[in-house]
Amino acid sequence: MRVKGSLLGVVVLVCLCGGRAEAGPAEDRAAADALFQEGRELLKGGRAAEACPKLAASQKLDPRPGRLLALGDCYETNGETASAWATFREAESTARAAKDERRMVEAARRAGELELKLAKLVVEVAPEARVAGLEVRRNGKRVEEAVWGAAVPVDPGEQRIEAAAPGKKGWAEKIVVEGKAGVTTVRVPALGDEVVVERVGAMKEEGAGKNGVAIGVVAALGAVGIGTGIGLLVAASSLVSDADAQDDAMPDGACSPLHPRNAEFSGACGELRGKLERSQTLHNVGLGAAIAGGVIGVGTLIYALMPSKKPATMGFQVLPTVAPTYAGISAIGQF
């Protein structure tokens, strides 16, 4: 009998421990509960914009259908209809998996009601705009090619659409999506060339003796420098947009060592700092490459237009220069 009693105790202990392991660390559950209560109190006080991030953090720490329902309600109260609709649909799926019939039905009902009120955005890309390397972004986030032309639910408010491609001028447009059912369309046009270097055939007779092939090579290098520089500047701008969006989703001052929740956001803060550092490096390198390319291009054009009384021999050496804070192209030779 004693052996049986001991075995029963072991079985009960194993079951209890297994239940705790599945539920997650107790500290995470406690933090999630605290954040959930704070979020609900803020929501009751009419401060939905502050409440939603807390409810989202609570769900991340301790995922539950009930927390998703509360988060969806917060988004809807804050006017973020697309976010609310997506959250209710996730709550429905999660509740179904958990066999929580009551919450599954409620989430489906709320999602169904919101679906009739959704504002949608269509990002059309003109056929002539679909060049190699084209990248389209909405509010700093990449719009995948599969989504081009599709009516996608978005939260009402300002939307910034950007497009960029290697060797092309960047394009951007801001629109405001109204908070009611309807479809807004933005069309991305064909992007213009960044630099057009064209040598006119009717050059001055005096310059006919110059080495046209060498001039063309140097001019092309200048164009490449400018194109590379602008591409890096666009990439730096995109990183800054991503960092701004991430920073907006975090509490004010969360990255300060004095902030009470600094430890909670230490990983996010490190990622944010990394993005800002990379954007600064890309900006510096891009600016240096664009300036170097411009100098080479202008110098080549001036040289090509200068009179020449006799055939000129031209030798040169091109040296790329890159450093963490600058970049450029040097041309050394005799013209």
Wavefront OBJ file of the C-alpha trace (Angstrom):
o trace
v 0.000 0.000 0.000
v 2.818 2.363 0.756
v 4.342 1.714 -2.682
v 1.029 2.409 -4.386
v 0.622 5.610 -2.402
v 4.103 6.752 -3.439
v 3.395 5.999 -7.083
v 0.150 7.965 -6.914
v 2.027 10.938 -5.453
v 4.544 10.772 -8.276
v 1.780 10.672 -10.891
v 0.000 13.678 -9.371
v 3.274 15.611 -9.146
v 4.119 14.884 -12.790
v 0.666 16.029 -13.909
v 0.891 19.259 -11.981
v 4.340 20.027 -13.347
v 3.252 19.217 -16.888
v 0.348 21.659 -16.552
v 2.680 24.466 -15.455
v 5.112 23.784 -18.318
v 2.327 24.057 -20.911
v 0.979 27.270 -19.412
v 4.364 29.008 -19.636
v 6.561 30.688 -17.017
v 4.644 32.047 -14.066
v 6.409 35.397 -14.377
v 5.187 35.800 -17.959
v 1.627 35.024 -16.912
v 1.832 37.489 -14.058
v 3.218 40.218 -16.323
v 0.567 39.450 -18.944
v -2.213 39.741 -16.357
v -0.839 43.051 -15.087
v -0.576 44.469 -18.608
v -4.053 43.227 -19.427
v -5.549 44.972 -16.394
v -3.675 48.202 -17.190
v -4.901 48.059 -20.761
v -8.505 47.508 -19.755
v -8.395 50.402 -17.294
v -6.918 52.711 -19.931
v -9.584 51.608 -22.404
v -12.339 52.318 -19.893
v -10.812 55.755 -19.370
v -11.052 56.552 -23.081
v -7.320 56.170 -23.734
v -7.456 53.472 -26.409
v -4.226 54.574 -28.134
v -2.316 53.825 -24.911
v -4.323 50.731 -24.064
v -3.821 48.770 -27.296
v -0.006 48.319 -27.012
v -0.417 47.005 -23.460
v -3.084 44.532 -24.504
v -0.933 43.434 -27.447
v 2.042 42.887 -25.130
v -0.190 40.898 -22.759
v -1.289 38.614 -25.594
v 2.316 38.106 -26.702
v 3.388 37.028 -23.219
v 0.404 34.742 -22.565
v -1.666 34.037 -25.715
v -5.361 33.492 -25.044
v -8.567 33.944 -27.079
v -9.966 36.278 -24.411
v -6.969 38.585 -24.640
v -7.333 38.692 -28.430
v -10.992 39.665 -28.100
v -10.057 42.515 -25.785
v -7.294 43.638 -28.150
v -9.670 43.591 -31.123
v -12.164 45.653 -29.151
v -9.413 48.164 -28.353
v -8.364 48.494 -31.988
v -11.979 49.029 -33.028
v -12.471 51.698 -30.353
v -9.309 53.437 -31.594
v -10.605 53.477 -35.170
v -8.129 50.861 -36.424
v -10.779 48.815 -38.190
v -8.463 46.642 -40.277
v -6.335 45.720 -37.257
v -9.490 44.980 -35.248
v -10.945 42.769 -37.991
v -7.714 40.791 -38.354
v -7.470 40.371 -34.563
v -11.041 39.109 -34.253
v -10.382 36.581 -37.022
v -7.271 35.403 -35.180
v -9.306 35.173 -31.973
v -11.880 33.027 -33.770
v -9.207 30.646 -35.062
v -7.479 30.459 -31.667
v -10.750 29.821 -29.831
v -11.690 27.097 -32.296
v -8.358 25.353 -31.691
v -8.934 25.641 -27.938
v -12.536 24.348 -28.342
v -13.777 27.565 -26.716
v -17.187 27.714 -28.379
v -18.403 30.884 -26.650
v -15.411 33.016 -27.600
v -15.241 31.518 -31.080
v -18.831 32.584 -31.803
v -18.277 36.066 -30.345
v -15.081 36.614 -32.336
v -16.781 35.485 -35.567
v -19.676 37.858 -34.897
v -17.420 40.856 -34.277
v -15.305 40.096 -37.362
v -18.437 39.766 -39.504
v -19.783 43.118 -38.347
v -16.468 44.880 -39.032
v -16.013 43.347 -42.463
v -18.862 45.500 -43.789
v -17.104 48.679 -42.557
v -13.575 48.028 -43.797
v -11.671 50.642 -45.776
v -9.511 49.027 -48.443
v -6.484 50.186 -50.398
v -5.400 49.044 -53.853
v -1.794 49.663 -54.860
v -1.674 49.391 -58.622
v 1.681 49.176 -60.376
v 1.605 50.302 -63.994
v 2.907 47.654 -66.423
v 5.599 50.050 -67.639
v 6.682 50.558 -64.007
v 7.418 46.865 -63.406
v 11.158 46.954 -63.909
v 13.795 44.683 -62.415
v 14.389 45.340 -58.727
v 11.240 47.433 -58.231
v 10.304 47.703 -54.554
v 7.017 49.176 -53.343
v 6.462 50.132 -49.703
v 3.445 51.266 -47.682
v 4.219 53.168 -44.504
v 7.769 51.834 -44.641
v 6.747 48.175 -45.017
v 7.310 46.253 -48.232
v 4.243 45.508 -50.366
v 4.823 42.085 -51.883
v 4.279 41.717 -55.630
v 1.472 39.226 -55.032
v -0.514 41.999 -53.293
v -0.143 44.540 -56.123
v -3.597 45.306 -57.489
v -5.454 43.613 -54.598
v -7.924 45.425 -52.340
v -6.318 45.109 -48.903
v -8.015 46.243 -45.660
v -6.110 49.118 -44.033
v -6.597 51.247 -40.949
v -8.045 54.681 -41.776
v -5.635 57.623 -41.825
v -2.570 58.729 -43.738
v -0.887 56.188 -45.977
v 2.513 56.769 -47.631
v 3.273 54.774 -50.761
v 6.850 54.672 -52.066
v 8.514 53.005 -55.032
v 12.201 52.612 -55.895
v 14.294 50.622 -58.351
v 17.995 50.513 -59.265
v 18.892 53.287 -61.692
v 15.478 54.936 -61.332
v 14.234 58.039 -59.571
v 12.325 57.311 -56.380
v 8.585 58.041 -56.227
v 6.312 58.663 -53.243
v 2.754 59.782 -52.598
v 0.706 60.397 -49.448
v -3.023 59.796 -49.309
v -5.641 59.797 -46.565
v -7.951 56.780 -46.294
v -11.312 57.695 -44.833
v -12.792 55.724 -41.957
v -15.664 54.161 -43.853
v -16.304 51.270 -46.211
v -14.824 51.866 -49.638
v -11.835 51.282 -51.877
v -9.037 53.799 -52.449
v -6.655 53.225 -55.334
v -3.067 54.450 -55.692
v -1.251 53.943 -58.980
v 2.529 53.662 -59.061
v 3.724 55.274 -62.311
v 6.736 54.376 -64.405
v 9.851 55.623 -62.662
v 12.089 58.035 -64.540
v 15.776 57.403 -65.074
v 18.063 58.866 -62.432
v 20.688 60.183 -64.829
v 20.676 60.359 -68.611
v 24.178 60.729 -70.020
v 23.929 61.335 -73.740
v 26.724 62.400 -76.040
v 25.448 64.554 -78.870
v 26.758 63.397 -82.250
v 27.221 66.957 -83.521
v 30.110 67.719 -81.186
v 32.282 70.670 -81.911
v 34.788 69.906 -84.638
v 37.629 70.966 -82.412
v 36.889 68.170 -79.965
v 36.763 65.420 -82.539
v 40.235 64.182 -81.668
v 39.372 63.219 -78.098
v 39.135 59.629 -76.970
v 35.361 59.095 -77.071
v 35.489 55.549 -75.695
v 37.433 56.617 -72.612
v 35.079 59.564 -72.049
v 32.114 57.216 -72.279
v 33.634 54.833 -69.736
v 34.298 57.611 -67.231
v 30.808 59.062 -67.765
v 29.306 55.633 -67.164
v 31.278 55.309 -63.936
v 29.901 58.645 -62.828
v 26.359 57.493 -63.560
v 26.955 54.255 -61.636
v 28.251 56.252 -58.671
v 25.168 58.475 -58.658
v 22.800 55.538 -59.084
v 24.464 53.567 -56.301
v 24.435 56.585 -54.020
v 20.733 57.261 -54.517
v 19.909 53.586 -54.040
v 21.762 53.577 -50.714
v 20.021 56.794 -49.651
v 16.634 55.211 -50.427
v 17.640 52.139 -48.396
v 18.698 54.402 -45.516
v 15.335 56.201 -45.673
v 13.492 52.871 -45.579
v 15.455 51.811 -42.475
v 14.580 55.104 -40.789
v 10.891 54.541 -41.629
v 11.068 51.025 -40.148
v 12.768 52.408 -37.032
v 10.133 55.156 -36.676
v 7.320 52.616 -36.941
v 8.985 50.379 -34.326
v 9.602 53.341 -32.019
v 5.942 54.435 -32.326
v 4.834 50.983 -31.180
v 6.917 51.254 -27.991
v 6.177 53.367 -24.900
v 7.811 56.789 -24.850
v 11.307 56.666 -23.380
v 11.290 52.857 -23.114
v 14.921 52.710 -24.282
v 16.085 54.965 -21.464
v 17.890 53.070 -18.666
v 15.709 55.026 -16.209
v 12.445 53.835 -17.731
v 10.670 51.289 -15.459
v 10.098 48.922 -18.401
v 13.523 49.287 -19.975
v 14.434 45.652 -19.372
v 11.242 44.487 -21.108
v 12.132 46.385 -24.263
v 15.912 45.880 -24.188
v 15.836 43.584 -27.216
v 13.610 45.933 -29.193
v 15.794 48.884 -28.214
v 18.911 47.099 -29.419
v 17.225 46.303 -32.721
v 16.093 49.936 -33.008
v 19.604 51.241 -32.394
v 20.996 48.811 -34.960
v 18.569 50.062 -37.619
v 19.466 53.683 -36.919
v 23.215 52.921 -37.056
v 22.833 51.019 -40.341
v 20.718 53.816 -41.809
v 23.385 56.379 -40.884
v 26.110 54.275 -42.506
v 24.039 53.784 -45.672
v 23.258 57.509 -45.758
v 26.930 58.499 -45.459
v 28.121 55.965 -48.024
v 25.278 56.786 -50.417
v 25.871 60.520 -50.156
v 29.598 60.055 -50.810
v 28.961 57.816 -53.844
v 26.383 60.225 -55.296
v 28.705 63.227 -54.865
v 31.665 61.358 -56.373
v 29.552 60.212 -59.317
v 28.270 63.742 -59.857
v 31.769 65.207 -59.821
v 32.994 62.622 -62.348
v 29.961 63.131 -64.574
v 30.204 66.936 -64.597
v 33.976 66.831 -65.099
v 33.614 64.446 -68.026
v 30.944 66.627 -69.661
v 33.098 69.739 -69.307
v 36.074 67.938 -70.766
v 34.038 66.586 -73.687
v 32.855 70.099 -74.575
v 36.289 71.723 -74.313
v 37.991 72.584 -77.640
v 40.857 70.343 -78.660
v 43.237 71.344 -81.452
v 44.917 67.996 -81.784
v 44.110 64.377 -81.019
v 44.585 63.829 -77.355
v 45.878 60.766 -75.618
v 44.080 59.962 -72.461
v 45.068 57.562 -69.737
v 43.328 57.169 -66.420
v 42.940 54.953 -63.396
v 39.698 54.628 -61.436
v 40.008 53.906 -57.710
v 36.891 53.178 -55.625
v 37.118 54.440 -52.041
v 34.812 53.086 -49.331
v 34.851 53.633 -45.561
v 32.253 53.352 -42.779
v 31.483 57.057 -42.982
v 32.042 57.907 -46.671
v 32.475 56.465 -50.142
v 33.571 57.750 -53.517
v 35.336 57.112 -56.792
v 38.656 58.711 -57.713
v 39.869 59.124 -61.305
v 43.601 59.718 -61.773
v 45.147 60.248 -65.176
v 46.046 62.558 -68.003
v 43.383 64.092 -70.207
l 1 2 3 4 5 6 7 8 9 10 11 12 13 14 15 16 17 18 19 20 21 22 23 24 25 26 27 28 29 30 31 32 33 34 35 36 37 38 39 40 41 42 43 44 45 46 47 48 49 50 51 52 53 54 55 56 57 58 59 60 61 62 63 64 65 66 67 68 69 70 71 72 73 74 75 76 77 78 79 80 81 82 83 84 85 86 87 88 89 90 91 92 93 94 95 96 97 98 99 100 101 102 103 104 105 106 107 108 109 110 111 112 113 114 115 116 117 118 119 120 121 122 123 124 125 126 127 128 129 130 131 132 133 134 135 136 137 138 139 140 141 142 143 144 145 146 147 148 149 150 151 152 153 154 155 156 157 158 159 160 161 162 163 164 165 166 167 168 169 170 171 172 173 174 175 176 177 178 179 180 181 182 183 184 185 186 187 188 189 190 191 192 193 194 195 196 197 198 199 200 201 202 203 204 205 206 207 208 209 210 211 212 213 214 215 216 217 218 219 220 221 222 223 224 225 226 227 228 229 230 231 232 233 234 235 236 237 238 239 240 241 242 243 244 245 246 247 248 249 250 251 252 253 254 255 256 257 258 259 260 261 262 263 264 265 266 267 268 269 270 271 272 273 274 275 276 277 278 279 280 281 282 283 284 285 286 287 288 289 290 291 292 293 294 295 296 297 298 299 300 301 302 303 304 305 306 307 308 309 310 311 312 313 314 315 316 317 318 319 320 321 322 323 324 325 326 327 328 329 330 331 332 333 334 335
